[in-house]
Amino acid sequence: LSPGKPEHHENLDYRERNFRYVRAMDVLARQKAREIVDRLPLAMLSGPVLDVGGGAGSLLRALQA
């Protein structure tokens, strides 16, 4: 996630590729999480929350903020 020449991902191991993928998905999810939370009737929410937004818990973090 830095400006400049794109890196060649074939030189990265699985763990690093996976980490970068999750981080990128989290960036996208955080951009929408606040908008989603603002539209939810929070007073009516109770019980467990399943965050399937694609980021690393971005929606849940926005709900807790």
Secondary structure, DSSP 8 states (H G I E B T S, - for coil): --SSS---GGGS-HHHHHHHHHHHHHHHHHHHHHHHHHHS-GGG--S-----SSSSSHHHHHHH-
